[in-house]
Each structure stands twice: as structure tokens, then as C-alpha cells.
Amino acid sequence: MDTKQIEYIIKIADEGSITRAAEKLFITQSALSQQLQKLEKELGAPLFVRNKSD
């Protein structure tokens, strides 16, 4: 885990949404999701509960 990944996790938690966090971080939602999945795989546990918006 590096400082950029910690920044990403904090922003996702603050925003409550990967999409909104990506906008605030000026990266694509896809790139942020990939980084989150990479970190979760490294840690061996999910960090957030994902809900689909209707």
C-alpha cells in the first residue's frame, strides 16, 4: 500500500461513491475501481460494500 492508495481510499470514504471520488481526484472511475480492487486483493479483504444505484 502506498500513499496514493491511501488517498484514494479516504476520498472514496468521504464521497461515499467511487464515481464522485474519481471526479474529485481527476481520474476515471475505471482507473479508481482498478486501484481499489488491486488493494483489496493485496489485503485479502473488501474495503467497501458496493451497491448498485438504480
TIKELO-369459 format. One record per residue: x negated, y, z of N, C-alpha, C in turn; residue in three letters. Coordinates in steps of 0.05 Angstrom, whole numbers, plus 5000, padded with zeros to 4 digits. Example, Ala and Ser with C-alpha at 12.3 -4.5 7.8 and 13.67 -1.06 7.14 Angstrom:
! residues 2
473648865156475449105156473649345156ALA;474349555142472749795143474250015157SER;
//
This chain:
! residues 54
498349775000500050005000498250255000MET;498950444983497350684982499150924989ASP;498051154990499551394999501751474979THR;501351424954503351474934505851304939LYS;505351044945507650864950509150954975GLN;507751044995509051145020510751385013ILE;509651564997511151804988513751714974GLU;513551514957515851424942518051304961TYR;517151144980519051024999520451245016ILE;518951435025520151655040522151805024ILE;521451864999523352014982525851854976LYS;525651594971527951434967529751434992ILE;528551405015530051405040531351675045ALA;529951895040531052165043533452215025ASP;533152135000535152184979537451984980GLU;536951744991538951534991539551424964GLY;537851474945538251384917535651374902SER;535151164888532751144872532851344849ILE;535151374837535451564815534851854824THR;536051934846535552214856532652244865ARG;531552034877528752054886526852084862ALA;527451934841525851944816525952224805ALA;528352344804528552624794526852814810GLU;526952794836525352974854522352924851LYS;521652674845518752604842517752654814LEU;519552724795518952774767517752534754PHE;518952294760518252054746520851914738ILE;520651714720523151584711524151394733THR;526751344732527951164752526750884748GLN;526250804724525050544718522250524731SER;520650724728517950714740518050704770ALA;519850854782520150844811521150574821LEU;523050464807524050194814521849984812SER;520250004791518049814788516049834811GLN;515450084819513550124841514750004867GLN;517350044871518649944895518649634895LEU;519249514872519249224870516449114875GLN;514449254865511649164869510949174898LYS;511649384912511149404940512649194957LEU;515149154950516748954964515548674960GLU;514548614936513248354931510748334948LYS;509248554949506748554965507348504995GLU;509448625005510148595033511748345039LEU;513048235018514547985021517348035033GLY;518348275030521048335042522248575028ALA;524848575025526148815013526049055033PRO;525749295022525549535039528149685040LEU;529849645019532449785018534649585010PHE;537049645019539349495009540249644984VAL;540549494962541349614937544349564933ARG;545649784926548549774920548949894892ASN;550649754876551349864850553450074853LYS;553050304841555150514841557150454819SER;559750494826561850444806562650704793ASP;
//
